[in-house]
Amino acid sequence: MDGNLLVLPFGRIEYRLATSPYVGRRARIFYVIPPAIVGLRSPAGLRIDWRGSGAFAGGSGRPGNRVQVWNGVVQTPWMNETFDLTLRVDPRELRMPAGSALSFESTFEIETLP
């Protein structure tokens, strides 16, 4: 991406993960960005940056990425985290349907370890 990049501070998003099935187990948690976002022609047109406010690591990713944000032994039935998100968009890669807005919903995946 070059000088055409739009930097959009998205703000703070609070997450609460139900981790009770994993208490006492070693696990990794991944932040998963959906591969298809309506109006985005290519994953190269969007980068999402985040900073965690607690135990989760900051990072960045593009649509379709699965980025590890935590690793350790799950201690509690709920894990709370807040991400401060920034979107970096190349407007040349957007083809939004009339009246729509750029929208997506990332998820978390938990993977247990031996």
C-alpha positions as CSV (number, residue, x, y, z in Angstrom):
1,M,0.0,0.0,0.0
2,D,1.2,3.5,-0.7
3,G,0.1,7.1,-0.2
4,N,-3.6,6.2,-1.0
5,L,-3.9,4.5,2.4
6,L,-6.8,5.6,4.7
7,V,-6.0,5.1,8.4
8,L,-9.3,4.7,10.4
9,P,-9.1,4.4,14.2
10,F,-11.9,2.0,15.0
11,G,-11.7,2.3,18.7
12,R,-11.8,-0.1,21.6
13,I,-13.7,-3.3,21.4
14,E,-14.3,-5.4,24.5
15,Y,-14.3,-9.2,24.2
16,R,-15.3,-11.8,26.7
17,L,-14.3,-15.4,25.8
18,A,-16.0,-18.4,27.5
19,T,-13.0,-20.5,28.4
20,S,-14.5,-22.8,31.1
21,P,-14.1,-26.0,29.0
22,Y,-10.3,-25.2,28.9
23,V,-9.6,-24.3,32.6
24,G,-6.3,-26.0,33.7
25,R,-5.3,-26.9,30.1
26,R,-2.6,-25.4,28.0
27,A,-4.0,-23.5,25.0
28,R,-3.4,-21.0,22.3
29,I,-5.9,-18.3,21.3
30,F,-6.0,-16.9,17.8
31,Y,-7.7,-13.8,16.5
32,V,-9.4,-14.7,13.2
33,I,-10.2,-12.2,10.5
34,P,-12.9,-13.4,8.1
35,P,-11.6,-14.2,4.6
36,A,-14.4,-12.4,2.7
37,I,-15.5,-8.9,3.5
38,V,-18.4,-7.4,1.5
39,G,-17.1,-4.7,-0.8
40,L,-13.4,-5.5,-0.4
41,R,-11.9,-6.7,-3.7
42,S,-8.7,-8.2,-2.2
43,P,-7.2,-9.0,1.2
44,A,-4.4,-6.6,0.3
45,G,-6.8,-3.7,0.5
46,L,-7.3,-4.0,4.3
47,R,-4.9,-4.4,7.3
48,I,-6.2,-4.5,10.8
49,D,-3.9,-3.5,13.6
50,W,-4.7,-4.1,17.3
51,R,-3.2,-3.5,20.7
52,G,-4.4,-5.6,23.6
53,S,-5.0,-4.0,27.0
54,G,-4.3,-7.1,29.1
55,A,-2.8,-10.5,28.5
56,F,-3.4,-10.7,24.7
57,A,-0.6,-9.7,22.4
58,G,-1.0,-6.9,19.9
59,G,-0.6,-7.6,16.2
60,S,-1.9,-7.1,12.7
61,G,-3.5,-9.1,10.0
62,R,-5.4,-9.2,6.8
63,P,-8.7,-10.9,5.8
64,G,-8.2,-14.6,6.1
65,N,-5.5,-14.4,8.7
66,R,-5.5,-16.4,12.0
67,V,-3.0,-14.6,14.3
68,Q,-2.0,-16.1,17.7
69,V,-2.7,-13.6,20.5
70,W,-2.3,-15.7,23.6
71,N,-0.6,-18.9,24.8
72,G,-0.5,-20.4,28.3
73,V,-2.6,-22.3,30.8
74,V,-6.2,-21.2,31.0
75,Q,-6.9,-20.1,34.6
76,T,-10.4,-18.8,34.6
77,P,-13.8,-19.7,33.0
78,W,-13.9,-16.3,31.3
79,M,-11.1,-14.3,29.7
80,N,-11.7,-10.6,29.2
81,E,-9.7,-8.5,26.8
82,T,-10.0,-5.1,25.0
83,F,-8.5,-4.4,21.7
84,D,-7.8,-1.0,20.4
85,L,-8.3,-1.4,16.6
86,T,-7.1,0.6,13.6
87,L,-8.1,-0.2,10.1
88,R,-5.7,0.6,7.2
89,V,-7.7,0.6,4.0
90,D,-6.6,1.1,0.4
91,P,-9.7,2.8,-1.1
92,R,-8.8,1.5,-4.6
93,E,-9.6,-2.0,-3.3
94,L,-13.1,-1.1,-2.1
95,R,-16.3,-1.6,-4.2
96,M,-19.0,-1.0,-1.6
97,P,-22.6,-1.7,-2.6
98,A,-24.7,1.5,-2.5
99,G,-25.8,2.4,1.0
100,S,-23.5,-0.1,2.7
101,A,-20.6,0.4,5.0
102,L,-17.4,-1.6,5.5
103,S,-18.2,-4.2,8.1
104,F,-16.8,-7.5,9.4
105,E,-16.8,-9.6,12.5
106,S,-13.6,-11.2,13.7
107,T,-13.7,-14.2,16.0
108,F,-11.4,-16.1,18.3
109,E,-10.4,-19.7,18.2
110,I,-9.0,-21.7,21.1
111,E,-6.6,-24.6,20.4
112,T,-5.6,-26.9,23.2
113,L,-2.0,-28.2,23.5
114,P,-0.8,-31.5,24.9
